[in-house]
Amino acid sequence: MLRPPVTIPIAFVRGMVSGVAGRGFSQAQFLADAGIAPELLHETGARVTAEQYVALFRLTMTRLDDECIGFMSRRMKIGSLALVARSAISATTLEIAIRRCAHALRLLQDDIELRLVRDGELAGLAIEIADPAVAARTFLHELLLRVFWRLLAWFAGGQLPAARFDFAFDTPAYAGDYGKVFPAPLRFGQPRSALWFDAERLQTPVRRTEEALRTFITDAQAQVIVPKRGDDLVSAGVREHLQRTQPAWADLAATADALHMAASTLQRRLALEGTSFQSLKDELRRDLAIVRLNTSTVPLASLAEELGFADSAAFQRAFKGWTGSAPGAYRRRGTA
């Protein structure tokens, strides 16, 4: 299957670097060194490529020597996540692995505590943050939930479907971008942030080796912060087909036929996934445009043709509507 490009909303970039200033570093310098124009932080609709986002995360961790990138009162030095995971690698079940991870983290850090909790048929990994100043940092909650969800899924054999996510803060302005990062029902304004899943999964056997752990940790940064691909979703099949047929850009009927279903069935299934054919097409064209503007010198007229627009002017209007910036300005910033 083709892998359509992934782009990240600027709100998550803004959150990632929000802990840097408190450590005496320049946010603008971190962004520039990761290939992200600092001016994009002030544009609500701006996005960056997944590669830029991962580069920023790795650069920030390395310079701060902190896997929590400046958000807690004491650094989580590089290697802490590996140490926590290693403490649980010999666990016989996921429940025991969770308890061991919680114990290891408690030895490393005072600001946060992991708790195994229950709610009917659901089990949850709750994040307790005692210091109100630390708890107020929204991105820390987002980061910790992503880190430990991916870690528990890895212990469980690679898959741990989330039943819901709780957040110990009010609904943020960019909550509409949470869907791909936290693909489950969301509850804001909760007493604590938590990841919930089927309680029966607690008895899932853990069968991981030291070699597998090294492989997981090596790619942990990208695994944790880049939205997990929903390759099993109908929308993923639509994006893949659209990308494969560009610059012709298949219409709804042709796409439905390629996916072996009626057009009405495709529309209904996309609606159940919270999207539509036109939305997927626009998102893919936006993401492809951002990647191409950041990685090539393709003329805007040629890029407009690749993306299925009648002319450069139509493409530029659409791009400004998607990101708040004209494509030429976006390219100049990226190059700078």
N, C-alpha and C positions, 0 to 999 in steps of 0.2 A: 504493500500500500504506500502511495505517496505520502510524504509527511508535510502537510501545509504549514506555513510559517506560523510562529507564535509571537505575538507582541504583548507587552505588559503596560497597563494603564499607568500614567505618571503618578497617580496617587500612591501606588505601592513603592515607586522609586522615592517619592518624597518621604514616605514612612521609613524606608531603609536608611536614609542618610540623616534622619532626625536625631539619631543618637551620637553622631559624629561631633557636632559643635560642642557638646558638653565635655568632650575629651580634648578640646583645644585644637581641633583640626578644621580645615576649610571644606565645607560641603562642595563648593564649586570645584575645588581641585580634585576631589575624589571623583566627581561626575566627569570632569574633563578627562581624567586619566583612564576612565572606563569607556571613553568614546561617546559620552552623553553630553550634549550641550546644556550648560547650567540654566540657560534661559527657558528651557522646556519645563522646568519646575513650576513656572508661573502660568502655564497654559493648561487649563482644565482638561481639554480633550487630547493632549499630547500622549504619545505612546513610545516605547522603546522596544528594540528587538530583545528576544529572550537571551541572546548571546551577550548583549550589553548588560542586561540585568544580572546575569550570572557573573560576568566580569566584575561588576560593581560589588556584588556580595563577596566574592573571593578577595578582591582588593581590600575591602573594608575590614574583613576578618584578619587578613594578613597584617595590615598596618597597625591595627589595634591589638593584635594577638588576642582576639576575643570572639568566640563563636556566637555570642549574643550581641555583637557589634555595638557596644557602648550603652546598652539599655539598663544594665543592672549596676548596683553599687560596687560589685567586685567582678573582675573579668572572669569569663569562662574561657580559659586559655585553650588555644588550638590543641586538639587531642582529647578534650573533655567528652565530647559525644562518643568518640571511640571507646573511651574508658567506661562510660555508662553502658554502652551496648555490650562491651566485653563482659561486664559483670553479670549479664543475663544470658549469655550465649549457651550456657549449659543447662538452662531451665528446661523442664520437661513439658510445661504448658505455657500458653500465653499469659495466663494469670500470674504464674510464678515469675515470668519474665518482667511483667509490669511492676510487681512488688520489688524485684531486685533493682530495676532501673530507678524507681522512686527512692530507694535506700541509697544508691550510689550518688544520685543527684543531691540528696540532702547533705552528703559529706562534702560536696564540692561548692555548694551555693546556699546562702542564707535567705536570699530574696524570694525564691520560689520553692514550692513543694508540690509534688505529684501525689494524687490520691485516686485510688480505685473506688468508684462509687456505683450505686445501683439505682435504677428507676424502673420498676416492673420487670419487663422482659429485656430491658436494655442494661448494658454495663457501660460505664464511662470512665474516661481518664480526665480527671479534673485538675486544673492548675490553680493553686492557691498562691496569691501574692500578698504578703503582709504589709509591705511598705506602700502607703498610698501614692507616693511620688513615682515609684516604679510601676505600680498598677495602672497609673494614668496613661502610660505609654501604649497606645493602641497597637502599634506595630509589633510590640513584644508579644502580645497575646496571639496575634496572627502568626508570627514566626514560630512560637512554641507549639501551637496546635499543628502547624504543618510539619514541623520536625518530628514530633512524637507520633503523629498519625503515620507518617512514612516509615518510621522505625518499627512501630507495632505491626504495620502491614508486612514489613520485611520479615519480622519474626514469625508471622502467621503464614509465611509461604509466598508472599507477594501481593495478596489481596486481603483487604479488610474494609468492606463497604461501610461507609458512615451512615448512621441512621439520622443524625442531626448534629449540628454544632451550636453550642451556647457561647455567648460573648459577654463578658463582664463590663460592657460599655454600651452607650446608646448607639442607635443606628447611625453609622457615618454617612456623609454625603455621597460617598462612592460605593455604597453598599450594592448598587446595581452591578458592580464588577466582581462581586464575590462568587458568582455562580460557578465559574470554571475553577476557582481556587478551592472553594468549599462546596462541592457538589452534593448538597443534602439540605433539608430544611434548616433554616437559620432562626435563632432566637437571640435577640439583643436585650440589653438591660438586665442580664441575669446576675445572680450573686457571685458566680465564678465562671470562668471560661472552661469549656469541656468538649471533648469528642465523645460521641455516643455510638455504640454498635451493638449488635445482637449478643446478648449475654452468653449464648451457647458457644460463641467463638473463644471464650476464655479457656475452654478445654482443648483448643487447637494445639497439637503437638508442635514443639519448636525443634526443628532439625536444621541447624545452621552450623557451619564450620568456621574456623579462624580464617581460612582462605576466602570464604564467601564474605565474611565481615570486612576484610581488607578491600575487596572489590566494591562493596556497598559504600564504605567510607570514602573511597577515592572519588566517587562520583556523587557524594552526598549533597554537595551544594546545589548542583543542578537538579537532583532528584527532589530536593526539599522545596525549592522556591519557584520552580517553573510549574505552571498548572499541569496536572496529570491529564494525559490525553484520554478522551473517552472513545477509544476505537470501537467500542461495542455499540455506540449510539448511531442512530440513523443520520444525524447531522454530520457525523464524521465521514460517513460514506458520501454525503452530498458534497462536502468540501473537497474530498479527494477526487470525485468525478469532475467537479468544476475546474480544479487545478489541472487535471489531466487533459481537459478539452480546450484550455485556453490556447490561442486568443479567440477561438470561436465562441467560447462561453455558452455551454449548453443551456437550453431553457428548462422550465419545470417539467414539461412533458418528456423531453429527451432524458432528463436526469431520472425521472421516475421509471422510465422504461429500462434504463441501465441498471437500476436497483431492483428490477423485477416486481414492480408494484404499480398500481394505478396512480395517476396524479393526485386524485382526491385522498387516497390512502397516505401518500407521502406528505401531503399538507397536514393531514390529521396527526400523523406520528410526529412531525416536526413541532406542531402546536403543543403536543404532550411534553416535548422536551423544552418548551418555552422559547421557541424560535420560529422562523419562517424561511422560505426559500430565498426571498429577496434579502433578508437580514444576513443570512449566511453568505450570499454572494457579495454583499457590500463589505462585510467583515473580512472576507478573504481578499478582496481587492485592496482594501485598506492595508492589511498586513503585508501583502506582497509589495505594495507601493512603498511602505516604510522600510522594508528590508532592501528593496532595490535602491532607494534613495540613499541608504546608509552604506551600501556595498558596491555601488557602480556609478558610472558617469553617463548612464543612458539618457539621451535627450528626453525632455518631457513629452514631446510629440510621440516618440517611439513607445514610451512607457504608457501613454494614454491608449495607444493602439493595442498593446499587450493586454491591457486591462479591460478592453472591450468598449472604450468610450469613442464617441463619434469624432472628437477632436480634443486638442490640448486644453482648450478653454473649459469644456465640460468636465474633464478630469480634474482640473484645478479647482473648480467650484465644488465638486464632490469631496475632494481631499480636504479643502478648508472646512467643509461641513463636518467631516469625520474627526479632524484633529484640532481645528481652530487656527491652523497655519496654512499658508500657501506652500506647495511642495518645494518650490525653489528656495524659500527661506528655510524650510526644514532641512534641505540638503546642505545649505551654507552653514547652518549651525552644526550639523553632524560632522561636516568636514573640519570645521574649526575645532 
